[in-house]
Amino acid sequence: FTIDNFKKYGFKKFNNSIFYKSKIIKNYFKKKKFDDLKINYIEEKKPLGTAGSLALLNYKKIKNDVLVYNGDVITDLNINNFLKFHYNTKSDITVCAKEFSNSSPFGEIIFSGSKIRKIVEKPHNKNFINAGIYLIKKKMLKNIQVKKIDMTSFIDIKIKQGHHINIYPVYEYWVDVGRKETFKQILKQRN
């Protein structure tokens, strides 16, 4: 599904950062025979995190900005619109975000010290969560070191350095299948 979405937008070259279950991942892509695609593997000797693995790319061979896509995400994101937004806003990093609703079956107590300000019965909050898809200007990767660094930490560092970081809301279908329960549910829906 993910590869098909990228192919739809003309992507033909992929660098898969692998560590955990790397043989299974390589075999999967070999069996699928994506003959029209170039799939390279960046093999981590130890887990480096999403941003840390970017240090293994050959910086001199990077021609354009780098699109980073977490492997446990399924979406039909309009990649052209995402790219346009990134370039139109002159972002150094653009982070895809998905609206997430969160509700509690309990009353939330808003307080200061020990004084109750108000009680909100069964609050319903909406916020945006990290969707695991990023577009990063090449220059942001120039001096990245080969060490464990999560993408959120990398982005926090770049924000503190004064770089231009934007959010891109994802309104298309999006699901994180990184949890077994979610993955099983998605498989049931596709059958």
C-alpha positions in Angstrom: 0.0 0.0 0.0 2.7 2.5 1.0 5.0 1.7 -2.0 2.0 2.0 -4.3 1.2 5.4 -3.0 4.7 6.6 -3.6 4.8 5.1 -7.1 1.6 7.0 -7.9 3.5 10.2 -7.2 6.6 9.2 -9.3 8.9 8.0 -6.6 11.3 5.3 -7.8 14.2 5.3 -5.3 13.9 4.2 -1.7 16.4 3.9 1.1 15.1 1.5 3.8 16.8 1.9 7.2 16.8 -1.6 8.7 17.9 -3.2 11.9 15.1 -5.2 13.6 14.0 -8.1 11.5 16.1 -6.9 8.6 16.2 -10.3 6.8 12.4 -10.5 6.8 12.2 -7.0 5.3 14.7 -7.7 2.6 13.0 -11.0 1.7 9.6 -9.2 1.5 10.9 -6.7 -1.0 12.7 -9.4 -3.0 9.5 -11.5 -3.2 7.4 -8.6 -4.3 9.7 -7.9 -7.2 9.5 -4.2 -7.5 11.5 -4.3 -10.7 10.7 -0.7 -11.6 12.0 0.6 -8.3 15.5 1.0 -6.8 15.4 -0.2 -3.2 18.6 0.3 -1.1 19.1 -0.7 2.5 20.8 1.3 5.2 21.8 -1.3 7.7 22.1 -0.2 11.3 24.7 -2.1 13.4 22.7 -1.0 16.4 19.4 0.9 16.7 20.0 4.5 15.8 16.5 6.0 15.9 14.8 7.5 12.9 17.0 10.6 12.7 20.2 8.8 13.7 19.9 6.4 10.7 19.9 9.5 8.3 23.6 9.9 9.2 24.3 6.7 7.3 23.1 8.3 4.0 26.0 9.5 1.8 25.4 13.3 2.2 27.3 14.1 -1.1 25.0 11.8 -3.1 21.8 13.4 -1.7 20.4 15.6 -4.5 17.2 16.9 -3.0 15.4 17.2 0.3 14.8 13.9 2.0 11.4 12.4 2.6 11.3 10.3 5.8 8.5 7.9 6.2 8.1 5.6 9.2 7.6 2.0 8.1 4.7 1.3 10.5 2.5 4.0 9.0 -0.1 3.4 6.3 -1.6 6.5 4.5 -2.9 7.7 1.2 -1.3 11.1 1.8 -1.3 13.3 -1.3 2.5 13.6 -1.5 2.4 16.3 -4.2 0.4 18.6 -1.9 2.8 17.8 0.9 5.8 18.7 -1.2 4.2 21.9 -2.5 3.5 23.0 1.1 7.1 22.3 2.1 8.5 24.4 -0.7 6.0 27.2 -0.6 6.6 27.7 3.1 10.3 27.5 2.7 10.5 24.9 5.5 13.7 23.4 6.7 11.7 20.6 8.1 8.0 19.8 7.5 6.3 17.4 9.9 3.0 15.6 9.0 0.5 15.6 11.8 -2.8 13.9 12.2 -5.7 15.2 14.3 -6.3 12.9 17.3 -9.3 12.9 19.6 -8.8 11.9 23.2 -11.6 11.5 25.7 -11.7 10.5 29.3 -14.6 8.6 31.1 -13.8 10.6 34.2 -14.1 14.2 35.3 -10.9 16.2 34.9 -10.1 18.5 37.9 -8.4 21.8 37.0 -6.6 23.1 40.0 -4.0 25.5 41.3 -2.1 24.4 44.5 -4.9 22.6 46.3 -7.7 24.9 45.2 -10.1 23.5 42.5 -10.7 25.9 39.7 -13.2 23.8 37.9 -14.2 20.2 37.0 -14.7 19.3 33.4 -16.9 16.2 33.2 -15.7 13.6 30.7 -13.4 16.0 28.7 -12.9 15.5 25.0 -9.7 17.0 23.7 -8.4 17.3 20.1 -4.8 17.7 19.3 -2.4 16.9 16.5 0.0 14.0 16.8 3.2 13.2 15.0 2.2 11.2 11.9 5.7 9.8 11.3 6.3 11.5 7.9 8.8 14.3 7.4 10.4 16.3 4.6 13.8 17.5 5.5 16.1 20.0 3.6 19.4 18.4 2.7 21.3 21.1 4.7 19.7 19.9 7.9 21.5 16.6 7.6 25.0 18.0 6.9 26.6 17.4 10.2 24.4 14.7 11.7 26.4 12.2 13.6 26.0 8.4 13.6 24.4 8.0 17.1 21.0 7.2 18.5 18.6 10.1 17.9 14.9 10.0 17.6 13.2 12.3 15.1 11.5 14.3 17.8 14.8 15.1 19.5 16.4 16.0 16.1 13.5 18.4 15.4 13.7 19.9 18.9 17.4 20.6 18.3 16.6 22.3 15.0 13.8 24.4 16.5 16.3 25.6 19.2 18.8 26.5 16.5 16.2 28.7 14.9 15.4 26.7 11.8 12.0 27.0 10.1 9.9 23.9 11.1 6.3 23.6 10.0 3.4 21.3 10.6 1.4 19.8 7.7 -2.0 18.4 8.7 -2.9 15.0 7.2 -6.6 14.8 6.4 -6.3 11.7 4.3 -6.5 8.2 5.6 -3.7 7.5 8.1 -3.0 4.7 10.6 -0.1 3.6 12.7 0.2 -0.2 12.6 3.1 -0.4 15.0 0.9 -2.0 17.6 -0.2 -5.6 17.2 -3.9 -4.9 17.9 -4.0 -2.1 15.3 -2.2 -4.3 12.7 -4.6 -7.2 13.3 -7.6 -4.9 12.9 -6.3 -3.5 9.6 -5.7 -7.0 8.3 -9.3 -7.9 9.1 -10.6 -4.8 7.3 -8.6 -5.6 4.1 -9.9 -9.2 3.9 
